[in-house]
Amino acid sequence: MFGPTKIKEEPIVPAETLYQTALKNMDSQRYNTAIEDLKKLERQHPYSEFNEKAKLMLVYSNYRIGKFDEAILAADRYMALFPSSDEIPYVMFLKGTAYFAQITDITRDQQLSRNAIETYTMLIANYPKSDYAKDAREKMVIAYDQLAGKEMSVGRYYAGNGQYAAAINRFRVVVDKYQTSTHIEEALFRLTESNLALGLTNEAQTAAAVLGHNYPSSSWYKESLELLRKAGLEPKINSASPLAKSLQG
């Protein structure tokens, strides 16, 4: 007859010992081992003086080994528990960069790009003079470019299938929301092309005129000119067009 199974108790290790061991493991880039030390510290000494530092190190350690979802959760926990900490800008930056590091190609869903932008925006708004604000701004440019690229990819798909109205909606998103992206010139060309295909000559002429006004040496502008001239048209601003109002300067 078997008796009840005894649960082996976890030996208690002093908080300072666990913290120093975690530091040594991090210094040797043994981040997985460091994470175990830090979790044990949290578990065994939830009110220790080392608890806040342990939670901060968990964010960094998870980020360093590519456990980005865990890093994001650890960041949220830290910010919820220590909202007035001087480390909040750093933790927000790590959270945003954990999203940013997962951004893949433009054919994939871009929720990660939006999450990165949202986190970086909060960082910049609340801590504009922090050491991390400049880097966050630079990464936001790339994240915005990813979102613009996604819109362009879908727009090209619609245009390729003759769904020009749907394509125009996507290209307009790029023009309206992502004017500083690397896709803006092509977006204006595609608006020229798609509007022309629908017989919306005023809008086509306006898109080409705005493209020429802002990017006169662009190869996309030259292609827009060729398209219009084949139809007996020239670039011309239609002042009533929302496109002209949003981009003409």
GIDAGI-V981073 format. One record per helix or strand. SS is the DSSP state (2 for helix, 1 for strand). FROM is the first residue (numbers start at 1). TO is the last residue. If there is no record, write none. Layout:
ss: [SS:SS]
from: [FROM:FROM]
to: [TO:TO]
//
This chain:
ss: [2:2:2:2:2:2:2:2:2:2:2:2]
from: [15:31:51:68:88:111:133:164:184:201:219:242]
to: [27:44:64:81:100:126:160:177:197:214:230:247]
//
